[in-house]
Structures are given as structure tokens and as C-alpha cells.
Amino acid sequence: MRAAGLGLLNVISLLFGSFRAGVYEQIARDNPSLGGMEAFSLLGFSLSLSLGYGAGMVAGWWRDLRKIQTAPDDPSKAPTLGSVRFSLYALSALLTVASVAHLINMAKVSYINSAISNYHQTLRVALPYIGEQERLVLDSQFAQIKTRQDYLSILERLDKVAADHGQNVPHFTAW
């Protein structure tokens, strides 16, 4: 599941160059609930848009199908089955786009939460071996993360401290 999410994030970051930087800036905020709120609001927006559009489409289809069945006096004014099908395809496309957008956001939120959790767990392993000043510096650097390399350099420092004292840190593959 995680690999699929990272693969999806890779594809999106290829299409939108600043996407990855935005993810790492969100990690620096160190607030996983923000990502969850974004995902929830995107889901709500997608669902309301889809339901509103869908309700309008169903009402239109119902009207058009009844007109087709009742055969109006002027056949040129009757909706065609093709126009009804086109509406169905348009609704399907809209639902597909909304679903993909939601999947992308969920993969992003999942990665952000994993990266934040990994940082805190690695910090807790190394914490007995670093001074208060170094911890403040690490927290400050974490809050300023802009890129993957910024994130990795902080983790490498913590990994080194833990390894120097015979401690194991969790394995995490940064995206």
C-alpha cells in the first residue's frame, strides 16, 4: 500500500514540479492534523461536486428518457440516446477525476504523517545522547525543511548519534 502511494506521488511530482517541495514544507509544519483536514475538505468538496452534478444529470436523464419514450410531435426536438450517454460519460469522467485527486491527497497525507512520526521516533531514540542545545537546533532545522535533502540530513545526524551509542533507529525510506 505504501509503495503504491509513493508511486502515485512520484507520478504527480513528475507532472507538477513543486509538488514534492510542498510535501516537505508540510512535513516541516509538524502538524499531521492539517493534512487530515485538507484531505477531509477535498473529499467533502469532491463528494458535494459529484453529488450535485450527479443529481442534475440523473434529473436530466430521467426527463430525456421520458421524452424519448413518449415520442414528441416533432422528432427533431427529442433528445437522442447518444446525448444521454454523453452525459453519463461526462459524469463518469468527473467522478474519476475526483477519485484520483482524493487518492493523491490521501497518499500525500499518509507520507507526511509517516515522515513526521519517523522523525519523532528517531529523535526519541537519540535524545538521551544529545544536549538540549542540539535538540533545539534539530527542532529548528526540522521546522525549516524545504527539500528531501533537508529532511535526510536531519535524520542522518540523528541516525549517527544513535549508532554511536549502539542504538537502533527505525528504517524509513524517504520519498
C-alpha positions as a Markdown table, in Angstrom:
| # | Residue | x | y | z |
|---|---|---|---|---|
| 1 | Met | 0.0 | 0.0 | 0.0 |
| 2 | Arg | 2.8 | 2.4 | 0.9 |
| 3 | Ala | 4.7 | 1.6 | -2.3 |
| 4 | Ala | 1.6 | 2.3 | -4.3 |
| 5 | Gly | 1.1 | 5.6 | -2.6 |
| 6 | Leu | 4.8 | 6.6 | -3.1 |
| 7 | Gly | 4.5 | 5.6 | -6.8 |
| 8 | Leu | 1.4 | 7.8 | -7.2 |
| 9 | Leu | 3.3 | 10.7 | -5.5 |
| 10 | Asn | 6.2 | 10.1 | -7.9 |
| 11 | Val | 4.0 | 10.4 | -10.9 |
| 12 | Ile | 2.3 | 13.6 | -9.6 |
| 13 | Ser | 5.7 | 15.1 | -8.7 |
| 14 | Leu | 6.8 | 14.5 | -12.3 |
| 15 | Leu | 3.8 | 16.3 | -13.6 |
| 16 | Phe | 3.9 | 19.1 | -11.1 |
| 17 | Gly | 7.5 | 20.1 | -10.1 |
| 18 | Ser | 6.7 | 22.0 | -6.9 |
| 19 | Phe | 4.5 | 19.2 | -5.5 |
| 20 | Arg | 7.4 | 17.4 | -3.7 |
| 21 | Ala | 8.6 | 20.7 | -2.2 |
| 22 | Gly | 5.1 | 21.4 | -0.9 |
| 23 | Val | 5.0 | 18.0 | 0.8 |
| 24 | Tyr | 8.3 | 18.6 | 2.6 |
| 25 | Glu | 7.2 | 22.1 | 3.6 |
| 26 | Gln | 4.1 | 20.5 | 5.1 |
| 27 | Ile | 6.3 | 18.0 | 7.0 |
| 28 | Ala | 8.1 | 20.9 | 8.5 |
| 29 | Arg | 4.9 | 22.2 | 9.9 |
| 30 | Asp | 4.9 | 19.1 | 12.1 |
| 31 | Asn | 1.1 | 19.1 | 12.3 |
| 32 | Pro | -0.4 | 15.9 | 10.9 |
| 33 | Ser | -3.9 | 17.1 | 11.6 |
| 34 | Leu | -3.5 | 19.8 | 9.0 |
| 35 | Gly | -3.1 | 17.2 | 6.3 |
| 36 | Gly | -6.1 | 15.3 | 7.6 |
| 37 | Met | -8.2 | 18.4 | 7.5 |
| 38 | Glu | -7.1 | 19.1 | 3.9 |
| 39 | Ala | -7.9 | 15.5 | 2.9 |
| 40 | Phe | -11.3 | 15.8 | 4.5 |
| 41 | Ser | -12.1 | 19.1 | 2.9 |
| 42 | Leu | -11.0 | 17.8 | -0.5 |
| 43 | Leu | -13.2 | 14.7 | 0.0 |
| 44 | Gly | -16.1 | 16.9 | 1.0 |
| 45 | Phe | -15.7 | 19.1 | -2.0 |
| 46 | Ser | -15.3 | 16.2 | -4.4 |
| 47 | Leu | -18.4 | 14.5 | -3.0 |
| 48 | Ser | -20.6 | 17.6 | -3.0 |
| 49 | Leu | -19.5 | 18.4 | -6.5 |
| 50 | Ser | -20.1 | 14.9 | -7.7 |
| 51 | Leu | -23.4 | 14.5 | -5.9 |
| 52 | Gly | -24.7 | 17.9 | -7.1 |
| 53 | Tyr | -23.6 | 17.2 | -10.7 |
| 54 | Gly | -24.9 | 13.6 | -10.5 |
| 55 | Ala | -28.3 | 14.7 | -9.2 |
| 56 | Gly | -28.6 | 17.2 | -12.0 |
| 57 | Met | -27.5 | 14.6 | -14.5 |
| 58 | Val | -30.0 | 12.0 | -13.2 |
| 59 | Ala | -32.8 | 14.5 | -13.4 |
| 60 | Gly | -31.8 | 15.4 | -16.9 |
| 61 | Trp | -31.6 | 11.8 | -18.0 |
| 62 | Trp | -34.9 | 11.0 | -16.5 |
| 63 | Arg | -36.5 | 13.9 | -18.4 |
| 64 | Asp | -34.7 | 12.9 | -21.6 |
| 65 | Leu | -35.6 | 9.3 | -21.4 |
| 66 | Arg | -39.3 | 10.1 | -20.8 |
| 67 | Lys | -39.2 | 12.4 | -23.8 |
| 68 | Ile | -37.7 | 9.6 | -25.9 |
| 69 | Gln | -40.3 | 7.1 | -24.7 |
| 70 | Thr | -43.3 | 9.5 | -25.3 |
| 71 | Ala | -42.2 | 10.3 | -28.9 |
| 72 | Pro | -42.9 | 14.1 | -29.2 |
| 73 | Asp | -44.8 | 15.5 | -32.1 |
| 74 | Asp | -41.5 | 16.9 | -33.6 |
| 75 | Pro | -38.9 | 14.1 | -33.6 |
| 76 | Ser | -36.1 | 16.7 | -34.2 |
| 77 | Lys | -36.7 | 18.1 | -30.7 |
| 78 | Ala | -36.5 | 14.8 | -29.0 |
| 79 | Pro | -33.2 | 14.1 | -27.1 |
| 80 | Thr | -31.2 | 11.2 | -28.5 |
| 81 | Leu | -29.9 | 8.3 | -26.6 |
| 82 | Gly | -26.5 | 9.4 | -27.6 |
| 83 | Ser | -26.8 | 12.7 | -25.7 |
| 84 | Val | -28.0 | 10.8 | -22.6 |
| 85 | Arg | -24.9 | 8.5 | -22.9 |
| 86 | Phe | -22.6 | 11.5 | -23.3 |
| 87 | Ser | -23.9 | 12.9 | -20.0 |
| 88 | Leu | -23.3 | 9.6 | -18.4 |
| 89 | Tyr | -19.7 | 9.5 | -19.7 |
| 90 | Ala | -19.2 | 13.1 | -18.5 |
| 91 | Leu | -20.3 | 12.2 | -15.0 |
| 92 | Ser | -18.1 | 9.1 | -15.0 |
| 93 | Ala | -15.1 | 11.3 | -16.0 |
| 94 | Leu | -15.9 | 13.8 | -13.3 |
| 95 | Leu | -16.1 | 11.0 | -10.6 |
| 96 | Thr | -12.9 | 9.5 | -11.9 |
| 97 | Val | -11.0 | 12.8 | -11.6 |
| 98 | Ala | -12.4 | 13.5 | -8.1 |
| 99 | Ser | -11.4 | 10.0 | -7.0 |
| 100 | Val | -7.9 | 10.3 | -8.4 |
| 101 | Ala | -7.5 | 13.7 | -6.7 |
| 102 | His | -8.6 | 12.2 | -3.4 |
| 103 | Leu | -6.2 | 9.2 | -3.8 |
| 104 | Ile | -3.3 | 11.6 | -4.4 |
| 105 | Asn | -4.2 | 13.7 | -1.4 |
| 106 | Met | -4.5 | 10.6 | 0.8 |
| 107 | Ala | -1.1 | 9.3 | -0.4 |
| 108 | Lys | 0.4 | 12.7 | 0.4 |
| 109 | Val | -1.1 | 12.8 | 3.9 |
| 110 | Ser | 0.0 | 9.3 | 4.6 |
| 111 | Tyr | 3.6 | 10.1 | 3.6 |
| 112 | Ile | 3.6 | 13.3 | 5.6 |
| 113 | Asn | 2.4 | 11.5 | 8.7 |
| 114 | Ser | 4.9 | 8.7 | 8.3 |
| 115 | Ala | 7.8 | 11.2 | 7.8 |
| 116 | Ile | 6.8 | 13.2 | 10.9 |
| 117 | Ser | 6.4 | 10.1 | 13.0 |
| 118 | Asn | 9.7 | 8.7 | 11.8 |
| 119 | Tyr | 11.5 | 12.0 | 12.8 |
| 120 | His | 9.9 | 12.0 | 16.3 |
| 121 | Gln | 10.7 | 8.3 | 16.9 |
| 122 | Thr | 14.3 | 8.7 | 15.7 |
| 123 | Leu | 14.6 | 11.8 | 17.9 |
| 124 | Arg | 13.4 | 9.9 | 20.9 |
| 125 | Val | 16.0 | 7.1 | 20.3 |
| 126 | Ala | 18.8 | 9.7 | 20.1 |
| 127 | Leu | 17.5 | 12.1 | 22.7 |
| 128 | Pro | 19.4 | 10.7 | 25.7 |
| 129 | Tyr | 22.7 | 11.3 | 23.8 |
| 130 | Ile | 22.2 | 14.8 | 22.6 |
| 131 | Gly | 22.2 | 18.0 | 24.6 |
| 132 | Glu | 19.4 | 20.4 | 25.0 |
| 133 | Gln | 21.0 | 23.0 | 22.7 |
| 134 | Glu | 21.5 | 20.3 | 19.9 |
| 135 | Arg | 17.9 | 19.3 | 20.3 |
| 136 | Leu | 16.7 | 22.9 | 19.8 |
| 137 | Val | 18.9 | 23.2 | 16.7 |
| 138 | Leu | 17.4 | 19.9 | 15.3 |
| 139 | Asp | 13.9 | 21.1 | 16.0 |
| 140 | Ser | 14.7 | 24.4 | 14.4 |
| 141 | Gln | 16.1 | 22.7 | 11.3 |
| 142 | Phe | 13.1 | 20.4 | 11.1 |
| 143 | Ala | 10.8 | 23.4 | 11.2 |
| 144 | Gln | 12.7 | 24.9 | 8.2 |
| 145 | Ile | 12.6 | 21.8 | 6.0 |
| 146 | Lys | 12.1 | 22.7 | 2.3 |
| 147 | Thr | 13.5 | 19.7 | 0.4 |
| 148 | Arg | 14.0 | 15.9 | 0.8 |
| 149 | Gln | 17.7 | 16.6 | 1.4 |
| 150 | Asp | 17.0 | 18.9 | 4.3 |
| 151 | Tyr | 14.9 | 16.1 | 5.8 |
| 152 | Leu | 17.5 | 13.4 | 5.2 |
| 153 | Ser | 20.3 | 15.5 | 6.7 |
| 154 | Ile | 18.4 | 15.8 | 10.0 |
| 155 | Leu | 17.7 | 12.1 | 10.0 |
| 156 | Glu | 21.3 | 11.2 | 9.2 |
| 157 | Arg | 22.5 | 13.3 | 12.2 |
| 158 | Leu | 20.1 | 11.5 | 14.5 |
| 159 | Asp | 21.0 | 8.1 | 13.0 |
| 160 | Lys | 24.7 | 8.8 | 13.6 |
| 161 | Val | 24.1 | 9.8 | 17.2 |
| 162 | Ala | 22.1 | 6.6 | 17.8 |
| 163 | Ala | 24.5 | 4.4 | 16.1 |
| 164 | Asp | 27.5 | 5.9 | 18.0 |
| 165 | His | 25.7 | 4.8 | 21.2 |
| 166 | Gly | 24.7 | 1.3 | 19.9 |
| 167 | Gln | 21.0 | 2.2 | 19.4 |
| 168 | Asn | 18.8 | 1.1 | 16.5 |
| 169 | Val | 16.6 | 3.5 | 14.7 |
| 170 | Pro | 13.6 | 2.6 | 12.6 |
| 171 | His | 14.2 | 2.2 | 8.9 |
| 172 | Phe | 12.4 | 4.8 | 6.8 |
| 173 | Thr | 12.6 | 5.2 | 3.0 |
| 174 | Ala | 12.3 | 8.9 | 2.2 |
| 175 | Trp | 10.4 | 9.8 | -0.9 |
